Amino acid sequence: MRPRKEVFATAFIAETVDSYIGVIKKRDTKENLQIKWFTDVLAEYFHVCKPHPIINVQKERFLKVNPDFSIADNGREEEVSIPYFRNKASFSDISYEEFYKLTKQRRSVRWFLDRSVDRELIDKAILAAIQAPSACNRQPFEYHIIDDKELLKTAVALPMGTTGYAHSIQAFVVAVGNLDAYFDERDRHLIYIDASLANMSLMLALETLGLASCPINWPDIEDREQKMAEFLKLKPYQRPIMCIGIGYPDPDGMVAYSEKRPLEVIRKYK
Ligand SMILES: Cc1cc2nc3c(=O)[nH]c(=O)nc-3n(C[C@H](O)[C@H](O)[C@H](O)COP(=O)(O)O)c2cc1C
């Protein structure tokens, strides 16, 4: 909103503070950055809003669980996790041409060297994937990775699309969606969208790290759902979304040529 209103969010600040207090009570060290973000955003909110009966009450509740906190001091020395202006100094210097080249470099590769994938590289690719947008930033997915040779034998056979090259896959990723991220049935498709956006970044990042990948369909077949759930010990609200086979590309293995539909066919201006 530009310019920012002097008073806003009065319809939901109470439930936001309820949720905040709930999170603070369950404080888990693993979630410190999320708590910091939640605290910083609320502190900034109380800092910028003019006095208002609804906001004043919630500000008191916020301060009660943060007794040492000074809202007037929101320009704290440490970096605060609040809205900011885009800073060109931190921009990537990748040109469109280089990016386009990367998108063409990424092709579904099914033949990999018989060489274990460095876990550090997979972590790097996932770090890039985590930057993807997701509805309400809920990131309702997890990556389950199988790189143990024995476990791989079972894992690569779980989806249907690996016939003929399953044995070549060196690391197998299962993107799993968390349906508990949304309270309404109407949003049940979001796990597929959000995970897929992240998966694309993951596959592009793998290419920058000298790895290649093949996305693999996860079929909606009850028997397979059950087998995957048992294999990964999934919770009842978790669903496999798709799998990705990863490895160091075998220079002697060929890549299937996939002709893409032309721009003029895909792009439609009104
Ligand atoms: C959701 C999805 C499911 C896929 N499933 C399989 C699969 O089961 N087996 C397979 O070998 N390739 C699979 N692929 C790879 C596609 O065949 C491939 O992306 C397509 O032919 C385009 O080729 P490219 O990835 O090289 O651009 C899948 C791709 C996507 C996006």
The ligand as an SDF file (V2000), in Angstrom:
LIG
                    3D

 31 33  0  0  0  0  0  0  0  0999 V2000
    5.7660  -33.4700  -13.8940 C   0  0  0  0  0  0  0  0  0  0  0  0
    6.7230  -34.2230  -14.7780 C   0  0  0  0  0  0  0  0  0  0  0  0
    6.7040  -35.5890  -14.7850 C   0  0  0  0  0  0  0  0  0  0  0  0
    7.6270  -36.2940  -15.5480 C   0  0  0  0  0  0  0  0  0  0  0  0
    7.6630  -37.6470  -15.4550 N   0  0  0  0  0  0  0  0  0  0  0  0
    8.6360  -38.3250  -16.0840 C   0  0  0  0  0  0  0  0  0  0  0  0
    8.7680  -39.7190  -15.8580 C   0  0  0  0  0  0  0  0  0  0  0  0
    7.9960  -40.3150  -15.1330 O   0  0  0  0  0  0  0  0  0  0  0  0
    9.7880  -40.3580  -16.4810 N   0  0  0  0  0  0  0  0  0  0  0  0
   10.6770  -39.6990  -17.2910 C   0  0  0  0  0  0  0  0  0  0  0  0
   11.5970  -40.3330  -17.7820 O   0  0  0  0  0  0  0  0  0  0  0  0
   10.5580  -38.3660  -17.5240 N   0  0  0  0  0  0  0  0  0  0  0  0
    9.5750  -37.6750  -16.9280 C   0  0  0  0  0  0  0  0  0  0  0  0
    9.4850  -36.3100  -17.1000 N   0  0  0  0  0  0  0  0  0  0  0  0
   10.4060  -35.6230  -17.9960 C   0  0  0  0  0  0  0  0  0  0  0  0
    9.7030  -35.1840  -19.2620 C   0  0  0  0  0  0  0  0  0  0  0  0
    9.5590  -36.2590  -20.1160 O   0  0  0  0  0  0  0  0  0  0  0  0
   10.5020  -34.0410  -19.8780 C   0  0  0  0  0  0  0  0  0  0  0  0
   10.5350  -32.9520  -18.9880 O   0  0  0  0  0  0  0  0  0  0  0  0
    9.9270  -33.5890  -21.2000 C   0  0  0  0  0  0  0  0  0  0  0  0
    9.9760  -34.5750  -22.1590 O   0  0  0  0  0  0  0  0  0  0  0  0
   10.6510  -32.3550  -21.7150 C   0  0  0  0  0  0  0  0  0  0  0  0
   12.0330  -32.6070  -21.8380 O   0  0  0  0  0  0  0  0  0  0  0  0
   13.1200  -31.7170  -21.0830 P   0  0  0  0  0  0  0  0  0  0  0  0
   12.8950  -31.8970  -19.6100 O   0  0  0  0  0  0  0  0  0  0  0  0
   14.4140  -32.3160  -21.5100 O   0  0  0  0  0  0  0  0  0  0  0  0
   12.9450  -30.3010  -21.4800 O   0  0  0  0  0  0  0  0  0  0  0  0
    8.5500  -35.6020  -16.3590 C   0  0  0  0  0  0  0  0  0  0  0  0
    8.5360  -34.2080  -16.3680 C   0  0  0  0  0  0  0  0  0  0  0  0
    7.6480  -33.5230  -15.5850 C   0  0  0  0  0  0  0  0  0  0  0  0
    7.6890  -32.0270  -15.5720 C   0  0  0  0  0  0  0  0  0  0  0  0
  1  2  1  0
  2  3  1  0
  2 30  2  0
  3  4  2  0
  4  5  1  0
  4 28  1  0
  5  6  2  0
  6  7  1  0
  6 13  1  0
  7  8  2  0
  7  9  1  0
  9 10  1  0
 10 11  2  0
 10 12  1  0
 12 13  2  0
 13 14  1  0
 14 15  1  0
 14 28  1  0
 15 16  1  0
 16 17  1  0
 16 18  1  0
 18 19  1  0
 18 20  1  0
 20 21  1  0
 20 22  1  0
 22 23  1  0
 23 24  1  0
 24 25  2  0
 24 26  1  0
 24 27  1  0
 28 29  2  0
 29 30  1  0
 30 31  1  0
M  END
$$$$
